[in-house]
Amino acid sequence: MAELTPSSKSTGSKHDKRSAVRGHAPKVDMTAMVDVAFLLLTFFVLSAQLLDQRAIELIVPADRVTTTEVDESKVMTLLLLPGDSVVVMKYAGEPSFEQIEFNPTSIRAALLNHKNMHSNLCEGTPTRGCWDPILVVKAHPRARYAHLIDVLDEIAITGMPKYALAPFTEADSLALIQKGISFPQP
């Protein structure tokens, strides 16, 4: 049991004489307060949720560069532009451009449309004749970083099997200008 007791030394002052006249010094039992403090500490430590660290998993290729022939019709490119617009570029002989507003609904619809374009989606390792869609994401230097994260979230939600992040090039800018899509230049 914990107690508070005054020291027994006397300094000889009037104050010491007064306390001696009043009687014994009060004893305060600290046991209950210490118990409550530890119970509260234990409760808050055990009931608090630890912050879940979420990270985006990206598989980065090795330093060596390899090229693989890919059927153009399997590739869809998302060009993230400054502001709230995205250009969806598909290849079928001649590239087609569709400018859409940036929001989760339109991005998800574009991704699902490309993923489910053919009913024979490849499961696991692609085999000859199955649909193996590929997505390329290119962000303009002035595009919002949050938009890139939102697109990566939508890719994870829709379960796109293959995607890549690529730099926004001058050729992309020229192609957009030729199609009449305006955006701020870097």
N, C-alpha and C positions, 0 to 999 in steps of 0.2 A: 504494500500500500504506500503511495507517495504522499508526503506531507510537506507543508511549508512551515518551517519553524524559524523564528527570529534567532539571531546569534545571541549568545549568552554574555557577550562582552559588554561591559558597562563603560561609558565614556565619562560618567560623572555629571552629566548635564541635567537640567531640570526636566527635559523631555523623557529621559530614562526613568526618572522617579515617578512621573505621572503614569507611564504605562505599567509600572510595577504596582501602583495603587489600584488601577482599574482591574487588574486580574491577569489571567493567563492570556497569552496571544492566541488568536483564533487559528484553528487547524483546518486547512483546506485539503480535502481529499481529491487528488488529480486523476485517480484511476479511471473514473467514469468518463472524464473528458478525453483522456488518451484513448480509451476504448472506442468512443464515438468517432474520434478523428481517424483512427485506423480503419474503422468500418466504412466511413465515408470515402476515404482514399481508396480502399479496396473496391467499393461499389463503382466509383467513377472510372477507375482503371480498367476494370473488367467489363463494364457496360459501354465504354466508349468504342466507337467503330474506328478502326485504324483506316487511314486514308488509302484507298485502293489505287495503286499506281497503275495507270493505263498507258500502254505504249502501242504505237502502230508498228506492226511487224512488217518489215521490208526485207526481202531477200535480195542482197546485193551480189551481182556476179563477180567472179574473180577478175583480176587485173587484165588477164588476157582477153583480147577481143576476138570473138568468133562471129561469123555471119551465117545466117540460115535463111534459105529461101522460104518465104511465107506467101500464101495466097492473099492478094490484096483485099479480096472480099471478106476475109476474116478480121481485118483491122478496122477499128473505129478510133478516131482521135478526138479527144476533148481539148479544145483550146480555151484556157481560162483567160479572159480579158479584163482590163481594168473596169471598175464599176461592177455592175451585177449582170454581166452577160457571159454566155458560154457559146462557143461555136462547136457544133458536132460535125466532124468531117468523116465521111465514109468513102470508101474506094470501091468502085465497080466500073472499071475502065477509066472513066473520067471522075475525078473527085467531086463529091457533092457536099455543099456547105449548108448547114441549117443553124441559124442563130436562135438560141433559146434564152429565156430569162433564168438567172441563177436562183433556184430554190430546190429544196430536197425532192419535191414531187417531180419536177421536170427532169432533174438529173437521174433520179431513180427510174423514171419511165424510159429515158434514153438508154440507160444501161440494160434494163430488162428486155427492151425491144431488141437490142443487139444480141444479148445472150440467148434469147429464146427465138431468134430468127428462124432456126431450123429445129425440128423436133428431135433430131438424132444427136443431142449434145454428148460430147465425149465424157466418159466417166473414167477417172484415173488417167492412165497413159493413153494419149491420143492414138487412134488407129486410122487407117486409111478409110476415108468416106464418112467419118463422123464430124460433127460441127465443133470446131475448136476456136471460139472467139478470142480475139486479142484486143486489149484496150491500151491506148497510149495517151497519157495525160501530159500536156504541155502548158505551163503557166507563164503568162506574160510577165516581164520583170516588174511591172506596176500592179499586177493582180494581187488581191489580198491573200495573205498567207492562210487566213482562216478559211477561205474558199477551197484552197488545196486540201486542207484537213477535212473539210466537209465532204469533198469528193472522195477522199480516201475512206471516209466512214461509209459513204454510200456504196463504194466498191465492196467493202467488207459485208455490208448488209445484203447486197444482191448476190454475193458469192461469185463474183467474176473470177474465172479460173486463171486467167493470165492478164497481167497489166504491167505497164512500165511507166516510169517517169522520165521524160526527155526534156531537153532544153528547148525553149521557144527560139526559133531561128529567124534569120532575115528572110529566108524562103517562105516561112509561115506568114510573115508580115506581108510580103509581096502577093502571096496567094489570096490573102484576105482583102487586100486593096483591089486586086483584079476582080474579085467577086462583089465589090462595092460595099464591103463591111468596114465601117470606119471605127477607129479606136485610137487613143493617144499613143504616139510613138515614144520609145524610151529616150 
